[in-house]
Amino acid sequence: MPNPTRGGTAPRPAVDLNQQAISTLRGVGPSVAEKLAARGLSTLQDLWLHLPRQYEDRTSLTPIRLLQPGVAAQVEGRVEAVERGFRYRPMLRVAVGDDSHATVVLRFFHFRATQVAQFTPGARVRCYGTPRPGQHGLEIVHPSYRILDDAAAEGLGEALDPVYPAVEGVGPASLRRLIGLALDRLPGDDVLELLPAELRESLRLPLLRQALLTVHRPQAGDDIAALLAGRHPAQRRLALEELLAHHLSLRRQRLAQQAHAAHALPATALAARLRRALPFALTGAQQRVYEQIRADPGAALADAAAGAGRRGQRQDRRRRPGRNARRRRGPAGGADGADRTARRAAPQQPARLAGTAGRARRLARGQGDRQGPNSRA
């Protein structure tokens, strides 16, 4: 969304970030685009905001003797033994040792014959994973690994490797490559940045472009501990961006709702006659509802629907088969209790109606629909 700068200068060029389709990236065909769209990834902006869920530190090697259960690490050694079994399910176990005179077992449940052929005794392998106690010491289940060439010196990574939320049908390496291509098309700060400089500096937050690059491509000099804990300034800047986009979308929905407000009911003689014909006097709560209906019929009906949804949700929780099942069980093994449970169980339609009624209530009050924070208004 373009924003004119202060001081009467020319506005910044308009760039619609939502119009850059993900299919413009190299290697994204109709099939891949469909799989990404099913995950909500349709534009380059969606890929920019598809943030890593964790990081893998492949910048160093850990001796096998110093491995700790539950702590992810990268090790390098040589294959000492290979065992392939089919007793209960296909399983491949590879024993790897290093110069620390210790051994770790790599365990695979899903593998191909080509993988088995790679693990020849004496082969040099580098793997990353989380060790855990096993039958023969520490083992790593389905680690990520590479078979190294003895003649070539393989360097270590210079930065943390991001691990992204999985997309069905798209491998982690392919997803990482596509996000990297999308990051290469990030516009400059003059187009991407919307926060005032005074606000950003007072909060000690980086520019949006810098924050995105830091989160996706952390460098060796970055605060790795803060990134892993989710407290890095770049992550706080993106959190502020999501909250800002969320509130702006709510504001836009509220303005649109106010432009189509329901007409107030005029005070007619029929309403007065109806009140006089009632055999009782209105209570305070009934009087408030009456005034709400006169002022805004749509909001009053939405409130009534939301109340009915909440009551139905409470009834649905009381009718669940698993609630107090032991108390309802019959004396002879539970046959009678199972019948009563089946009779008391009701479809969970009120629970779904509650969400619909809550949405209608928000729309009626002008709060708008709840949109995800991944879209920048």
N, C-alpha and C positions, 0 to 999 in steps of 0.2 A: 504494500500500500504506500504510494508516494506521499511524501510529507514535505511541505515547503520549509526551507531553513529560515532561521531568524535573520533580521537585519535587512529584509527586502531583497535578498538575493533570489536568483532563479530557483524554481523547485527542482528537486532531484529527478532524474529520469525514471519514468514509470516502468517497472519490471513486474509482470504478473508471475509470481513464483508458482502459482497453481496451474499454469498452462504448460509447463515444461514436463511433458509426459515421460514416464520412465522407459517407454519403448524407444526413445531416442538414444539410449545408451547402447554401446556395442555389445552384442551377444544377448540382447533381450528380444526374443521373438514372441509370437502370440502365445505360445504355451507358457513360457516363463512369466510373461506379463500377466497372464490370467492367475497363475499361482501367487504372484506378488499382490495382485489386486484382492485376492481372497483374504490376505492378511492386512488389507488396508493400505497397501503401498502402491500408489498410482502415479505419483509425481516425484520429481527430484527432491522437493521439499520433504516429502514423506521419508525418503531415504536419509536425508540429513538429520531428521529427528528420530530415526530408528536407532536409539542409543544403545551402547553395549550394556549388558547385564552384569558383566564381570570382566576381569582381565587375567591373562596368563603371563607370568613372568618367565620368559625364555632368555633372559639376558645373562644368565649364569648357569653353571653346572653344579649339582650337589653330589658329593660322594655317596655311594649307596649305603655305606656304613652310617652316615649321618641322617638318613631319611627318618622322618617322624610320621607315625600313623595320622591320617587326616590332614596332612599339610602337603599341598600340591608342590611338586618340584620337577626339575628336569635332570635326567641322568644320562650318562653315556657309558657304554661298555661293549663287551663282546658276548656273542651268543655262546653259552656253555652247553646247553642241552635243550632238546625239543621233544615234547611229548604230545601226541595226538590221540585223543580217546573218544569213544562213542558209547560209553556205558549207559548213561541216562540221557545225555544230549551231546551233540557235537561240541568238543572243547579242545582248545589248543593252548598249551602251556609252554612258555619259552623262558628259560633261566638265563639271566644276564648278569655278568660279573664285571667288576672294574678293578682299578689298582688299589682300592681300599680293602681288597680281599673280602668282599661281601657280595651277596647275591640277592637279586630281586626277581620275582616271577611275574611275567606278563601273561595275563589270562585273557583269552578270546573265546566268546561263545558264538560269534557270527564271523565267519572267515571263508576265504576262497582258497583253492589249491595254489594259486599264484602267491598268496601270502605265505603259505606254508613253505613254498620253495625258497622264499627270500630268507627265511630264518635258518640258514645253514650254520653249523658250529664254526665259530671263528669270525662270523660276520660282525662288522662294527655297526652298532645301532644307537641312535639317540631318541629318547622317548620322554614324553611329558604326561603326568597324571597324578592322581592322589593315591598314595599307598595305603594299604589296610592290612591288618593281620590275617594270615592265611594258614593253611596246613603246614607249609614249609617255610615259615617266616613271612616277611612282607611281600605283598603282591599288588599289582596294579591291573585293574580290570579295564579292558578296552582302552589302552592309552593311545594317544596320538604319537606316531613314531616315524622315523626316517632311517633308511639303510644308507650308511655313509660309505664313501669311497676311501679306501686306505691311502690312495695316492694323493688325494686332494685334501687340503686343510679347510674344514667347514667352520666358518665364523659363527658367533652367537648373535642373537638379535640385539638391536640397539634400543628398542623401546618395547613397552608392553604390547601384547597381542590382544586386541578386543575380541570378546565373545558375545555375539549378538543373539537376541531371541530367535528361536528357530522358526523357519518358514517351511511349511510342508512342501516337499518336492524340490526344494532349492538347497543345495549343500552349503555347509558353513563357509567353505573356501569361495564358492561362487558368490554368495551373499556378501562376503567381505570385499571381493573384487568389485562388485556393482556399487557398493557404498563408496569405495575409493574413487571410482569413476565419477560418481555424483559429486563428491567433495571437490574434485578437480574443476567442477563448473560453478563453484560458489562465487557469487558476485562480490564486488568490492564493498568495503565498509560504507561508502557513501550511498549505496543502494540498499544494503541489508540492515543497517543499523537504524532503529527507530527510537530508542531511549534517549532522552536528553543527556548531554554530557555531564551536567551538574549532578543529576540523580545517580548516574552510573558511577561517577567518581566518589560521591558520598557513601555509596554502598561498597566501594572497592571491588567492583565487578569488571571483568574484561569485556571487550567488544564481542558481539554475537558471533562474528566470523572466527575470531580467535578462540572463543569458547567451544565452538563446534569442532574446530581442528584439534584442540587440546583433548577433548573427550574421545574423539575417534582415533587420533594419532598422537598419543602421549609420547613425549620425548624423554630422554634419559635424565634431563635436568628438572623435570616436573616433580611435584610432590606425589610420589607414588602411593605413599600411605594414605594421603587424603583422597586420592582417586579411588582406592580400594574401599575406603570407608564412606564414600559418597559425600565428602565435605569439601571438595576442591572448589575454589571460586568459579571455575568454568561450569561445574555442575550446578552451583547455586544460581549462576546467571541463566542457565537453561530452565531451571525450575521457576525462576521469576518470569521468564518468557512464556512458559506454559500457563502460569496463573494469570498473567496479563491477557493472553489470548482468550482464556476462558471467561474472564470478566468482561472483556470487550464483546464477546459473542453473546453473553447474557444481556448486556446493555442494548445491543442491536435488536435482539428478540423482544426486549421490553418495549423499546420504541415502536417496533412494528405492531406489537399487541395493543399499545395505547392508541395507535392510529385507527384501530378497528374495534373500539370499545362498544359494548352493548348499550342500547338506548335505555335511559332510565324510565321506569314506569311512572306515569303521571298519577297524581292523587285523584282518583275518580270516586264517584258516589258508590260504584259497585264494591270497591274495596272497603269503604266505610260500612256499607250494608252487611257485607260478609262478617266483619268484625263484630257488629252489633248482634248478628244472628248466632254467634257462637255461644254455647251454654256455659262458658267458663271465661275467666279473664286470662289474658296472655301473661305468662311468666316473663321474667326479665330476659331469659335466654330466647324465648319465642319472640319477644319484641325486637331483640337485636337481629334475629334472622329475618323477621318481617321487613325491617329497615334495610337490611342488606339486599333482599330481593328487589325492593323498590329502587335502590340506588344502582345495582349492577346485577341483573338476573343471571348472566353467564358465570360470574365469579361465585355466586351463591350455589348454582347447580354443580359447579366443579367441586366446591367444598363438600356438598352433600355426597357426591360420588366418591370423593376421597375418604370421607368418614365411613361410607358403606364398605369400601375396599379394606380399610383397616379392621373393621369388625369381622369381615369375612376372613381376613388373614389370621386373626386370633382364633376364630372358630376352626380354621384349617389346621392350625397347630395343635389344637385340642383333639382333633379327629385323626391325627396321624397314627398309623398302625403300631409304630414302635413306642409310642408314649404309654408308659405304665403297662407294657404288655405282660409283664410277670404278674401284676395284680389282677389283670383281666383273664389270666389263663385259667382254664377249667381244672377241676380236681383230678381228672383222669387223663393226664398227659396233655391237656390243653386243647382238646377238640372243641368243647363248648366255647372256651375263650377265643379260639381262632375264629369261630363263626361270629361271635360278638364283635371281634376286631374288624372283620370284613364288613359287617353291617355298619359299624360306626365310621369306617374309613370313607371319606368323600373325595371326589376329584379335587385337585389343587387349583381349580379355576379361580377362587377368590384371591389366591396369592398373585396370580397374573393380573387380575383386575386391579389389585392394589397399585401395581406399578403404573398401569394405564391411568388410573384415577389421579395418582400423584402427578403424573405428567400433565394431565388436563388442568389440575389445580395450579401448577406453575404457570402454564400458558395463560390461564384466566387471570392470574394476578400480575401478568406482564413480566414474569421472570424468564420466559423463554425456555426452549428445550435445552437439556443438558448436553452440550457437545463435548467431544474429547479435546484435550489440550494440545493436540498435535497440529492444529490448524491455527495459523496466525491471522488474526483479523486485520 
